[in-house]
């Protein structure tokens, strides 16, 4: 297997357990994945929220 295949497997696993992850881990993974991918941010956010409604967190306190 090559790095691309491992990344695909890990990405699929992350998507499947996204709703069970702590918010800080979700945010770190999301921001890392979207680095340099601004055109895809909304699409990935929508996919994650559609598959895991529990990830719709209230706004962070200021």
mmCIF file of the N, C-alpha and C atoms, coordinates in Angstrom:
data_MODEL
# 
_entry.id   MODEL 
# 
loop_
_atom_site.group_PDB 
_atom_site.id 
_atom_site.type_symbol 
_atom_site.label_atom_id 
_atom_site.label_alt_id 
_atom_site.label_comp_id 
_atom_site.label_asym_id 
_atom_site.label_entity_id 
_atom_site.label_seq_id 
_atom_site.pdbx_PDB_ins_code 
_atom_site.Cartn_x 
_atom_site.Cartn_y 
_atom_site.Cartn_z 
_atom_site.occupancy 
_atom_site.B_iso_or_equiv 
_atom_site.pdbx_formal_charge 
_atom_site.auth_seq_id 
_atom_site.auth_comp_id 
_atom_site.auth_asym_id 
_atom_site.auth_atom_id 
_atom_site.pdbx_PDB_model_num 
ATOM 1   N N  . UNK A 1 1  ? 0.842   -1.187 0.000  1.00 0.00 ? 1  UNK A N  1 
ATOM 2   C CA . UNK A 1 1  ? 0.000   0.000  0.000  1.00 0.00 ? 1  UNK A CA 1 
ATOM 3   C C  . UNK A 1 1  ? 0.884   1.245  0.000  1.00 0.00 ? 1  UNK A C  1 
ATOM 4   N N  . UNK A 1 2  ? 0.370   2.275  -0.613 1.00 0.00 ? 2  UNK A N  1 
ATOM 5   C CA . UNK A 1 2  ? 1.121   3.515  -0.626 1.00 0.00 ? 2  UNK A CA 1 
ATOM 6   C C  . UNK A 1 2  ? 0.485   4.550  0.303  1.00 0.00 ? 2  UNK A C  1 
ATOM 7   N N  . UNK A 1 3  ? 1.163   5.677  0.473  1.00 0.00 ? 3  UNK A N  1 
ATOM 8   C CA . UNK A 1 3  ? 0.679   6.720  1.387  1.00 0.00 ? 3  UNK A CA 1 
ATOM 9   C C  . UNK A 1 3  ? -0.722  7.199  1.030  1.00 0.00 ? 3  UNK A C  1 
ATOM 10  N N  . UNK A 1 4  ? -1.000  7.307  -0.253 1.00 0.00 ? 4  UNK A N  1 
ATOM 11  C CA . UNK A 1 4  ? -2.310  7.797  -0.678 1.00 0.00 ? 4  UNK A CA 1 
ATOM 12  C C  . UNK A 1 4  ? -3.429  6.853  -0.211 1.00 0.00 ? 4  UNK A C  1 
ATOM 13  N N  . UNK A 1 5  ? -3.203  5.572  -0.297 1.00 0.00 ? 5  UNK A N  1 
ATOM 14  C CA . UNK A 1 5  ? -4.209  4.587  0.131  1.00 0.00 ? 5  UNK A CA 1 
ATOM 15  C C  . UNK A 1 5  ? -4.412  4.641  1.647  1.00 0.00 ? 5  UNK A C  1 
ATOM 16  N N  . UNK A 1 6  ? -3.306  4.761  2.394  1.00 0.00 ? 6  UNK A N  1 
ATOM 17  C CA . UNK A 1 6  ? -3.428  4.876  3.845  1.00 0.00 ? 6  UNK A CA 1 
ATOM 18  C C  . UNK A 1 6  ? -4.187  6.147  4.222  1.00 0.00 ? 6  UNK A C  1 
ATOM 19  N N  . UNK A 1 7  ? -3.909  7.238  3.537  1.00 0.00 ? 7  UNK A N  1 
ATOM 20  C CA . UNK A 1 7  ? -4.609  8.491  3.809  1.00 0.00 ? 7  UNK A CA 1 
ATOM 21  C C  . UNK A 1 7  ? -6.098  8.347  3.527  1.00 0.00 ? 7  UNK A C  1 
ATOM 22  N N  . UNK A 1 8  ? -6.440  7.652  2.468  1.00 0.00 ? 8  UNK A N  1 
ATOM 23  C CA . UNK A 1 8  ? -7.849  7.409  2.150  1.00 0.00 ? 8  UNK A CA 1 
ATOM 24  C C  . UNK A 1 8  ? -8.520  6.585  3.248  1.00 0.00 ? 8  UNK A C  1 
ATOM 25  N N  . UNK A 1 9  ? -7.861  5.524  3.700  1.00 0.00 ? 9  UNK A N  1 
ATOM 26  C CA . UNK A 1 9  ? -8.419  4.684  4.756  1.00 0.00 ? 9  UNK A CA 1 
ATOM 27  C C  . UNK A 1 9  ? -8.594  5.471  6.053  1.00 0.00 ? 9  UNK A C  1 
ATOM 28  N N  . UNK A 1 10 ? -7.591  6.253  6.405  1.00 0.00 ? 10 UNK A N  1 
ATOM 29  C CA . UNK A 1 10 ? -7.665  7.048  7.625  1.00 0.00 ? 10 UNK A CA 1 
ATOM 30  C C  . UNK A 1 10 ? -8.738  8.125  7.514  1.00 0.00 ? 10 UNK A C  1 
ATOM 31  N N  . UNK A 1 11 ? -8.847  8.754  6.349  1.00 0.00 ? 11 UNK A N  1 
ATOM 32  C CA . UNK A 1 11 ? -9.886  9.757  6.129  1.00 0.00 ? 11 UNK A CA 1 
ATOM 33  C C  . UNK A 1 11 ? -11.279 9.168  6.243  1.00 0.00 ? 11 UNK A C  1 
ATOM 34  N N  . UNK A 1 12 ? -11.495 8.017  5.652  1.00 0.00 ? 12 UNK A N  1 
ATOM 35  C CA . UNK A 1 12 ? -12.801 7.353  5.753  1.00 0.00 ? 12 UNK A CA 1 
ATOM 36  C C  . UNK A 1 12 ? -13.124 6.991  7.204  1.00 0.00 ? 12 UNK A C  1 
ATOM 37  N N  . UNK A 1 13 ? -12.123 6.539  7.931  1.00 0.00 ? 13 UNK A N  1 
ATOM 38  C CA . UNK A 1 13 ? -12.333 6.203  9.340  1.00 0.00 ? 13 UNK A CA 1 
ATOM 39  C C  . UNK A 1 13 ? -12.682 7.455  10.138 1.00 0.00 ? 13 UNK A C  1 
ATOM 40  N N  . UNK A 1 14 ? -11.986 8.546  9.884  1.00 0.00 ? 14 UNK A N  1 
ATOM 41  C CA . UNK A 1 14 ? -12.261 9.800  10.600 1.00 0.00 ? 14 UNK A CA 1 
ATOM 42  C C  . UNK A 1 14 ? -13.680 10.281 10.326 1.00 0.00 ? 14 UNK A C  1 
ATOM 43  N N  . UNK A 1 15 ? -14.116 10.207 9.086  1.00 0.00 ? 15 UNK A N  1 
ATOM 44  C CA . UNK A 1 15 ? -15.480 10.627 8.740  1.00 0.00 ? 15 UNK A CA 1 
ATOM 45  C C  . UNK A 1 15 ? -16.498 9.753  9.469  1.00 0.00 ? 15 UNK A C  1 
ATOM 46  N N  . UNK A 1 16 ? -16.225 8.466  9.570  1.00 0.00 ? 16 UNK A N  1 
ATOM 47  C CA . UNK A 1 16 ? -17.204 7.561  10.179 1.00 0.00 ? 16 UNK A CA 1 
ATOM 48  C C  . UNK A 1 16 ? -17.340 7.764  11.682 1.00 0.00 ? 16 UNK A C  1 
ATOM 49  N N  . UNK A 1 17 ? -16.311 8.253  12.358 1.00 0.00 ? 17 UNK A N  1 
ATOM 50  C CA . UNK A 1 17 ? -16.385 8.461  13.812 1.00 0.00 ? 17 UNK A CA 1 
ATOM 51  C C  . UNK A 1 17 ? -16.392 9.946  14.191 1.00 0.00 ? 17 UNK A C  1 
ATOM 52  N N  . UNK A 1 18 ? -16.567 10.810 13.211 1.00 0.00 ? 18 UNK A N  1 
ATOM 53  C CA . UNK A 1 18 ? -16.482 12.260 13.411 1.00 0.00 ? 18 UNK A CA 1 
ATOM 54  C C  . UNK A 1 18 ? -17.355 12.731 14.579 1.00 0.00 ? 18 UNK A C  1 
ATOM 55  N N  . UNK A 1 19 ? -18.584 12.292 14.635 1.00 0.00 ? 19 UNK A N  1 
ATOM 56  C CA . UNK A 1 19 ? -19.500 12.739 15.677 1.00 0.00 ? 19 UNK A CA 1 
ATOM 57  C C  . UNK A 1 19 ? -19.110 12.312 17.076 1.00 0.00 ? 19 UNK A C  1 
ATOM 58  N N  . UNK A 1 20 ? -18.244 11.314 17.202 1.00 0.00 ? 20 UNK A N  1 
ATOM 59  C CA . UNK A 1 20 ? -17.801 10.837 18.511 1.00 0.00 ? 20 UNK A CA 1 
ATOM 60  C C  . UNK A 1 20 ? -16.516 11.521 18.988 1.00 0.00 ? 20 UNK A C  1 
ATOM 61  N N  . UNK A 1 21 ? -15.897 12.296 18.114 1.00 0.00 ? 21 UNK A N  1 
ATOM 62  C CA . UNK A 1 21 ? -14.638 12.965 18.467 1.00 0.00 ? 21 UNK A CA 1 
ATOM 63  C C  . UNK A 1 21 ? -14.906 14.230 19.270 1.00 0.00 ? 21 UNK A C  1 
ATOM 64  N N  . UNK A 1 22 ? -13.998 14.560 20.182 1.00 0.00 ? 22 UNK A N  1 
ATOM 65  C CA . UNK A 1 22 ? -14.110 15.847 20.870 1.00 0.00 ? 22 UNK A CA 1 
ATOM 66  C C  . UNK A 1 22 ? -13.977 16.998 19.875 1.00 0.00 ? 22 UNK A C  1 
ATOM 67  N N  . UNK A 1 23 ? -14.619 18.095 20.196 1.00 0.00 ? 23 UNK A N  1 
ATOM 68  C CA . UNK A 1 23 ? -14.645 19.246 19.284 1.00 0.00 ? 23 UNK A CA 1 
ATOM 69  C C  . UNK A 1 23 ? -13.241 19.723 18.913 1.00 0.00 ? 23 UNK A C  1 
ATOM 70  N N  . UNK A 1 24 ? -12.321 19.764 19.873 1.00 0.00 ? 24 UNK A N  1 
ATOM 71  C CA . UNK A 1 24 ? -10.981 20.267 19.555 1.00 0.00 ? 24 UNK A CA 1 
ATOM 72  C C  . UNK A 1 24 ? -10.266 19.366 18.552 1.00 0.00 ? 24 UNK A C  1 
ATOM 73  N N  . UNK A 1 25 ? -10.509 18.065 18.624 1.00 0.00 ? 25 UNK A N  1 
ATOM 74  C CA . UNK A 1 25 ? -9.913  17.132 17.663 1.00 0.00 ? 25 UNK A CA 1 
ATOM 75  C C  . UNK A 1 25 ? -10.559 17.335 16.292 1.00 0.00 ? 25 UNK A C  1 
ATOM 76  N N  . UNK A 1 26 ? -11.890 17.490 16.261 1.00 0.00 ? 26 UNK A N  1 
ATOM 77  C CA . UNK A 1 26 ? -12.581 17.770 14.996 1.00 0.00 ? 26 UNK A CA 1 
ATOM 78  C C  . UNK A 1 26 ? -12.004 19.010 14.330 1.00 0.00 ? 26 UNK A C  1 
ATOM 79  N N  . UNK A 1 27 ? -11.859 20.066 15.108 1.00 0.00 ? 27 UNK A N  1 
ATOM 80  C CA . UNK A 1 27 ? -11.368 21.324 14.543 1.00 0.00 ? 27 UNK A CA 1 
ATOM 81  C C  . UNK A 1 27 ? -9.938  21.195 14.039 1.00 0.00 ? 27 UNK A C  1 
ATOM 82  N N  . UNK A 1 28 ? -9.087  20.503 14.798 1.00 0.00 ? 28 UNK A N  1 
ATOM 83  C CA . UNK A 1 28 ? -7.696  20.324 14.377 1.00 0.00 ? 28 UNK A CA 1 
ATOM 84  C C  . UNK A 1 28 ? -7.613  19.528 13.082 1.00 0.00 ? 28 UNK A C  1 
ATOM 85  N N  . UNK A 1 29 ? -8.382  18.442 12.986 1.00 0.00 ? 29 UNK A N  1 
ATOM 86  C CA . UNK A 1 29 ? -8.376  17.639 11.758 1.00 0.00 ? 29 UNK A CA 1 
ATOM 87  C C  . UNK A 1 29 ? -8.926  18.433 10.573 1.00 0.00 ? 29 UNK A C  1 
ATOM 88  N N  . UNK A 1 30 ? -10.028 19.135 10.806 1.00 0.00 ? 30 UNK A N  1 
ATOM 89  C CA . UNK A 1 30 ? -10.654 19.905 9.738  1.00 0.00 ? 30 UNK A CA 1 
ATOM 90  C C  . UNK A 1 30 ? -9.692  20.980 9.225  1.00 0.00 ? 30 UNK A C  1 
ATOM 91  N N  . UNK A 1 31 ? -9.111  21.738 10.134 1.00 0.00 ? 31 UNK A N  1 
ATOM 92  C CA . UNK A 1 31 ? -8.206  22.818 9.722  1.00 0.00 ? 31 UNK A CA 1 
ATOM 93  C C  . UNK A 1 31 ? -6.964  22.274 9.022  1.00 0.00 ? 31 UNK A C  1 
ATOM 94  N N  . UNK A 1 32 ? -6.453  21.147 9.490  1.00 0.00 ? 32 UNK A N  1 
ATOM 95  C CA . UNK A 1 32 ? -5.296  20.535 8.832  1.00 0.00 ? 32 UNK A CA 1 
ATOM 96  C C  . UNK A 1 32 ? -5.655  20.060 7.435  1.00 0.00 ? 32 UNK A C  1 
ATOM 97  N N  . UNK A 1 33 ? -6.805  19.421 7.312  1.00 0.00 ? 33 UNK A N  1 
ATOM 98  C CA . UNK A 1 33 ? -7.239  18.919 6.006  1.00 0.00 ? 33 UNK A CA 1 
ATOM 99  C C  . UNK A 1 33 ? -7.507  20.054 5.025  1.00 0.00 ? 33 UNK A C  1 
ATOM 100 N N  . UNK A 1 34 ? -7.989  21.181 5.516  1.00 0.00 ? 34 UNK A N  1 
ATOM 101 C CA . UNK A 1 34 ? -8.402  22.274 4.631  1.00 0.00 ? 34 UNK A CA 1 
ATOM 102 C C  . UNK A 1 34 ? -7.302  23.295 4.375  1.00 0.00 ? 34 UNK A C  1 
ATOM 103 N N  . UNK A 1 35 ? -6.131  23.084 4.940  1.00 0.00 ? 35 UNK A N  1 
ATOM 104 C CA . UNK A 1 35 ? -5.015  23.988 4.699  1.00 0.00 ? 35 UNK A CA 1 
ATOM 105 C C  . UNK A 1 35 ? -4.731  24.073 3.194  1.00 0.00 ? 35 UNK A C  1 
ATOM 106 N N  . UNK A 1 36 ? -4.901  25.260 2.644  1.00 0.00 ? 36 UNK A N  1 
ATOM 107 C CA . UNK A 1 36 ? -4.676  25.453 1.212  1.00 0.00 ? 36 UNK A CA 1 
ATOM 108 C C  . UNK A 1 36 ? -5.816  24.969 0.337  1.00 0.00 ? 36 UNK A C  1 
ATOM 109 N N  . UNK A 1 37 ? -6.956  24.627 0.932  1.00 0.00 ? 37 UNK A N  1 
ATOM 110 C CA . UNK A 1 37 ? -8.098  24.092 0.186  1.00 0.00 ? 37 UNK A CA 1 
ATOM 111 C C  . UNK A 1 37 ? -9.350  24.933 0.433  1.00 0.00 ? 37 UNK A C  1 
ATOM 112 N N  . UNK A 1 38 ? -9.211  26.238 0.440  1.00 0.00 ? 38 UNK A N  1 
ATOM 113 C CA . UNK A 1 38 ? -10.339 27.109 0.786  1.00 0.00 ? 38 UNK A CA 1 
ATOM 114 C C  . UNK A 1 38 ? -11.579 26.859 -0.069 1.00 0.00 ? 38 UNK A C  1 
ATOM 115 N N  . UNK A 1 39 ? -11.385 26.456 -1.305 1.00 0.00 ? 39 UNK A N  1 
ATOM 116 C CA . UNK A 1 39 ? -12.525 26.212 -2.189 1.00 0.00 ? 39 UNK A CA 1 
ATOM 117 C C  . UNK A 1 39 ? -13.343 24.982 -1.780 1.00 0.00 ? 39 UNK A C  1 
ATOM 118 N N  . UNK A 1 40 ? -12.789 24.129 -0.925 1.00 0.00 ? 40 UNK A N  1 
ATOM 119 C CA . UNK A 1 40 ? -13.479 22.903 -0.515 1.00 0.00 ? 40 UNK A CA 1 
ATOM 120 C C  . UNK A 1 40 ? -14.023 22.951 0.914  1.00 0.00 ? 40 UNK A C  1 
ATOM 121 N N  . UNK A 1 41 ? -13.718 24.017 1.672  1.00 0.00 ? 41 UNK A N  1 
ATOM 122 C CA . UNK A 1 41 ? -14.106 24.097 3.090  1.00 0.00 ? 41 UNK A CA 1 
ATOM 123 C C  . UNK A 1 41 ? -15.596 23.862 3.305  1.00 0.00 ? 41 UNK A C  1 
ATOM 124 N N  . UNK A 1 42 ? -16.430 24.607 2.590  1.00 0.00 ? 42 UNK A N  1 
ATOM 125 C CA . UNK A 1 42 ? -17.873 24.492 2.802  1.00 0.00 ? 42 UNK A CA 1 
ATOM 126 C C  . UNK A 1 42 ? -18.392 23.115 2.411  1.00 0.00 ? 42 UNK A C  1 
ATOM 127 N N  . UNK A 1 43 ? -17.830 22.539 1.365  1.00 0.00 ? 43 UNK A N  1 
ATOM 128 C CA . UNK A 1 43 ? -18.273 21.215 0.935  1.00 0.00 ? 43 UNK A CA 1 
ATOM 129 C C  . UNK A 1 43 ? -17.956 20.158 1.988  1.00 0.00 ? 43 UNK A C  1 
ATOM 130 N N  . UNK A 1 44 ? -16.752 20.214 2.559  1.00 0.00 ? 44 UNK A N  1 
ATOM 131 C CA . UNK A 1 44 ? -16.394 19.238 3.588  1.00 0.00 ? 44 UNK A CA 1 
ATOM 132 C C  . UNK A 1 44 ? -17.217 19.466 4.853  1.00 0.00 ? 44 UNK A C  1 
ATOM 133 N N  . UNK A 1 45 ? -17.397 20.721 5.240  1.00 0.00 ? 45 UNK A N  1 
ATOM 134 C CA . UNK A 1 45 ? -18.210 21.008 6.425  1.00 0.00 ? 45 UNK A CA 1 
ATOM 135 C C  . UNK A 1 45 ? -19.621 20.463 6.257  1.00 0.00 ? 45 UNK A C  1 
ATOM 136 N N  . UNK A 1 46 ? -20.200 20.658 5.080  1.00 0.00 ? 46 UNK A N  1 
ATOM 137 C CA . UNK A 1 46 ? -21.549 20.163 4.817  1.00 0.00 ? 46 UNK A CA 1 
ATOM 138 C C  . UNK A 1 46 ? -21.588 18.636 4.884  1.00 0.00 ? 46 UNK A C  1 
ATOM 139 N N  . UNK A 1 47 ? -20.619 17.979 4.280  1.00 0.00 ? 47 UNK A N  1 
ATOM 140 C CA . UNK A 1 47 ? -20.566 16.513 4.318  1.00 0.00 ? 47 UNK A CA 1 
ATOM 141 C C  . UNK A 1 47 ? -20.505 16.018 5.760  1.00 0.00 ? 47 UNK A C  1 
ATOM 142 N N  . UNK A 1 48 ? -19.652 16.613 6.562  1.00 0.00 ? 48 UNK A N  1 
ATOM 143 C CA . UNK A 1 48 ? -19.499 16.179 7.951  1.00 0.00 ? 48 UNK A CA 1 
ATOM 144 C C  . UNK A 1 48 ? -20.767 16.432 8.757  1.00 0.00 ? 48 UNK A C  1 
ATOM 145 N N  . UNK A 1 49 ? -21.398 17.576 8.565  1.00 0.00 ? 49 UNK A N  1 
ATOM 146 C CA . UNK A 1 49 ? -22.623 17.881 9.302  1.00 0.00 ? 49 UNK A CA 1 
ATOM 147 C C  . UNK A 1 49 ? -23.794 17.020 8.835  1.00 0.00 ? 49 UNK A C  1 
ATOM 148 N N  . UNK A 1 50 ? -23.845 16.735 7.540  1.00 0.00 ? 50 UNK A N  1 
ATOM 149 C CA . UNK A 1 50 ? -24.930 15.889 7.023  1.00 0.00 ? 50 UNK A CA 1 
ATOM 150 C C  . UNK A 1 50 ? -24.821 14.453 7.548  1.00 0.00 ? 50 UNK A C  1 
ATOM 151 N N  . UNK A 1 51 ? -23.607 13.960 7.666  1.00 0.00 ? 51 UNK A N  1 
ATOM 152 C CA . UNK A 1 51 ? -23.413 12.580 8.119  1.00 0.00 ? 51 UNK A CA 1 
ATOM 153 C C  . UNK A 1 51 ? -23.416 12.446 9.630  1.00 0.00 ? 51 UNK A C  1 
ATOM 154 N N  . UNK A 1 52 ? -23.125 13.534 10.325 1.00 0.00 ? 52 UNK A N  1 
ATOM 155 C CA . UNK A 1 52 ? -22.997 13.502 11.778 1.00 0.00 ? 52 UNK A CA 1 
ATOM 156 C C  . UNK A 1 52 ? -23.679 14.719 12.382 1.00 0.00 ? 52 UNK A C  1 
ATOM 157 N N  . UNK A 1 53 ? -24.993 14.724 12.456 1.00 0.00 ? 53 UNK A N  1 
ATOM 158 C CA . UNK A 1 53 ? -25.703 15.910 12.949 1.00 0.00 ? 53 UNK A CA 1 
ATOM 159 C C  . UNK A 1 53 ? -25.264 16.361 14.337 1.00 0.00 ? 53 UNK A C  1 
ATOM 160 N N  . UNK A 1 54 ? -24.721 15.460 15.132 1.00 0.00 ? 54 UNK A N  1 
ATOM 161 C CA . UNK A 1 54 ? -24.266 15.824 16.472 1.00 0.00 ? 54 UNK A CA 1 
ATOM 162 C C  . UNK A 1 54 ? -23.119 16.814 16.450 1.00 0.00 ? 54 UNK A C  1 
ATOM 163 N N  . UNK A 1 55 ? -22.465 16.998 15.314 1.00 0.00 ? 55 UNK A N  1 
ATOM 164 C CA . UNK A 1 55 ? -21.317 17.902 15.263 1.00 0.00 ? 55 UNK A CA 1 
ATOM 165 C C  . UNK A 1 55 ? -21.746 19.360 15.141 1.00 0.00 ? 55 UNK A C  1 
ATOM 166 N N  . UNK A 1 56 ? -23.036 19.628 15.138 1.00 0.00 ? 56 UNK A N  1 
ATOM 167 C CA . UNK A 1 56 ? -23.502 20.999 15.040 1.00 0.00 ? 56 UNK A CA 1 
ATOM 168 C C  . UNK A 1 56 ? -23.431 21.644 16.417 1.00 0.00 ? 56 UNK A C  1 
ATOM 169 N N  . UNK A 1 57 ? -22.237 22.063 16.772 1.00 0.00 ? 57 UNK A N  1 
ATOM 170 C CA . UNK A 1 57 ? -21.967 22.625 18.088 1.00 0.00 ? 57 UNK A CA 1 
ATOM 171 C C  . UNK A 1 57 ? -22.545 24.029 18.202 1.00 0.00 ? 57 UNK A C  1 
ATOM 172 N N  . UNK A 1 58 ? -22.899 24.413 19.420 1.00 0.00 ? 58 UNK A N  1 
ATOM 173 C CA . UNK A 1 58 ? -23.263 25.813 19.637 1.00 0.00 ? 58 UNK A CA 1 
ATOM 174 C C  . UNK A 1 58 ? -21.993 26.670 19.464 1.00 0.00 ? 58 UNK A C  1 
ATOM 175 N N  . UNK A 1 59 ? -22.155 27.957 19.248 1.00 0.00 ? 59 UNK A N  1 
ATOM 176 C CA . UNK A 1 59 ? -20.971 28.822 19.105 1.00 0.00 ? 59 UNK A CA 1 
ATOM 177 C C  . UNK A 1 59 ? -20.091 28.727 20.349 1.00 0.00 ? 59 UNK A C  1 
ATOM 178 N N  . UNK A 1 60 ? -18.794 28.875 20.126 1.00 0.00 ? 60 UNK A N  1 
ATOM 179 C CA . UNK A 1 60 ? -17.862 28.866 21.256 1.00 0.00 ? 60 UNK A CA 1 
ATOM 180 C C  . UNK A 1 60 ? -18.066 30.123 22.090 1.00 0.00 ? 60 UNK A C  1 
ATOM 181 N N  . UNK A 1 61 ? -17.939 30.010 23.403 1.00 0.00 ? 61 UNK A N  1 
ATOM 182 C CA . UNK A 1 61 ? -18.038 31.204 24.248 1.00 0.00 ? 61 UNK A CA 1 
ATOM 183 C C  . UNK A 1 61 ? -16.874 32.143 23.959 1.00 0.00 ? 61 UNK A C  1 
ATOM 184 N N  . UNK A 1 62 ? -17.113 33.415 24.101 1.00 0.00 ? 62 UNK A N  1 
ATOM 185 C CA . UNK A 1 62 ? -16.065 34.409 23.811 1.00 0.00 ? 62 UNK A CA 1 
ATOM 186 C C  . UNK A 1 62 ? -15.258 34.712 25.037 1.00 0.00 ? 62 UNK A C  1 
# 
